[in-house]
Amino acid sequence: MLFTPEEHRRKGYARLCLAALSRRLLSRGVTPFVYIETDNPTSQRLFSRMGFKRKHRANWIGYAPKGKKSGGGGGCGTKKGCCY
């Protein structure tokens, strides 16, 4: 997961981290990829500008027992995203 605190955004930190990680993965023969939720255009732009290409759409489902922190108090949830 990539997250930049609000006060540090638009300074190039995410781009620097992603570039370094991508170079390291590629040097080891691993193709970097990312799943981005469809309601996150900021991340979609960042990865597109870094040369990542949209490959396909994805859906995933998650479950957490009630009482566990899961962003909704437990239960099932679905998300839609794209693989770059």
Backbone torsions as a table, in degrees:
resi	resn	phi	psi	omega
1	MET	NA	136.4	177.1
2	LEU	-109.7	126.5	177.3
3	PHE	-145.5	130.9	176.0
4	THR	-117.9	124.0	177.7
5	PRO	-56.4	146.4	-174.9
6	GLU	-49.1	-44.1	-175.4
7	GLU	-70.3	-11.0	-179.7
8	HIS	-111.0	6.4	-178.8
9	ARG	-76.4	158.0	177.2
10	ARG	65.7	28.9	177.7
11	LYS	-118.0	-1.2	177.2
12	GLY	90.2	4.2	-177.5
13	TYR	-64.9	-45.1	-179.9
14	ALA	-61.9	-42.7	180.0
15	ARG	-61.1	-43.7	179.3
16	LEU	-62.0	-45.7	179.7
17	CYS	-63.3	-45.2	-179.3
18	LEU	-64.7	-39.6	179.3
19	ALA	-63.5	-45.1	-179.9
20	ALA	-64.5	-45.0	180.0
21	LEU	-64.9	-42.0	179.6
22	SER	-62.3	-44.6	178.0
23	ARG	-59.8	-42.8	-178.8
24	ARG	-64.5	-44.3	178.6
25	LEU	-62.5	-46.5	-179.6
26	LEU	-61.9	-37.1	179.4
27	SER	-65.9	-20.6	178.5
28	ARG	-100.4	8.0	177.7
29	GLY	80.7	17.1	-179.3
30	VAL	-105.5	130.8	178.0
31	THR	-85.5	118.0	178.8
32	PRO	-70.6	143.1	175.4
33	PHE	-149.6	165.3	-177.1
34	VAL	-149.1	145.6	169.2
35	TYR	-104.8	128.3	-179.2
36	ILE	-123.5	131.4	177.9
37	GLU	-63.3	144.4	-175.9
38	THR	-64.0	-21.4	179.6
39	ASP	-93.7	26.7	179.6
40	ASN	-127.3	70.2	-177.4
41	PRO	-64.2	-26.2	179.6
42	THR	-63.0	-47.2	178.2
43	SER	-67.6	-38.1	178.0
44	GLN	-59.5	-43.7	178.3
45	ARG	-64.1	-44.8	-179.4
46	LEU	-56.5	-52.3	-177.2
47	PHE	-67.7	-36.8	177.0
48	SER	-62.6	-43.6	179.2
49	ARG	-65.3	-24.8	178.6
50	MET	-86.8	2.2	175.8
51	GLY	101.0	-1.3	176.6
52	PHE	-71.4	140.0	179.9
53	LYS	-112.2	138.5	178.7
54	ARG	-69.1	126.4	-177.4
55	LYS	-102.9	-47.7	-178.9
56	HIS	-163.0	165.9	174.9
57	ARG	-89.7	155.4	-178.8
58	ALA	-141.7	151.0	171.6
59	ASN	-125.4	142.0	174.8
60	TRP	-141.3	159.7	-177.2
61	ILE	-129.4	145.8	178.7
62	GLY	-134.4	161.0	179.5
63	TYR	-143.7	139.2	173.1
64	ALA	-139.9	136.5	177.6
65	PRO	-59.2	150.9	178.0
66	LYS	-57.5	141.1	-179.2
67	GLY	94.1	-16.5	178.2
68	LYS	-89.9	146.4	178.2
69	LYS	-73.9	114.0	-179.7
70	SER	-140.7	18.4	-179.7
71	GLY	81.8	1.7	179.5
72	GLY	-157.8	10.8	177.6
73	GLY	80.6	13.5	179.8
74	GLY	104.7	164.8	-179.4
75	GLY	106.2	-170.4	-178.6
76	CYS	-95.2	152.3	175.3
77	GLY	-150.7	153.7	176.9
78	THR	-125.4	153.4	178.7
79	LYS	-137.6	152.2	174.8
80	LYS	-118.0	142.5	179.8
81	GLY	-156.6	-174.1	179.5
82	CYS	-132.3	146.2	176.0
83	CYS	-98.0	129.2	177.1
84	TYR	-115.1	NA	NA
